[in-house]
Amino acid sequence: MATARPLPEAGSIYLDARGGDRALRVSWHHEAGLVVLSLWRDNVCSGSFRLAVDEVPELIDMLRDGLDRAYDASVTQPLRRRTPPVAHGA
């Protein structure tokens, strides 16, 4: 897989909630009409997904709907503290 390159001018990095060295990079490639979502670990790309720009609004709507539902649930039920899963074996 590819090693880390600087993000294009329009891009962001989101750290994985599990911590460690995992991240999601989101980069706009206007010249190609794409948004690239890539999964990174230790500055190495482990996978990517190219999303056509005209599909981005549907993704945003789905994320917004999920956020609204999470907010509604937090108002009606206290948030439970999440505990990380226990690793078995290793």
Secondary structure, 3 states (H helix, E strand, C coil): CCECCCCCCCEEEEECCCCCCEEEEEEEEHHHCEEEEEEEECCEEEEEEEEEHHHHHHHHHHHHHHHHHHHHHHHHCCCCCCCCCCCCCC
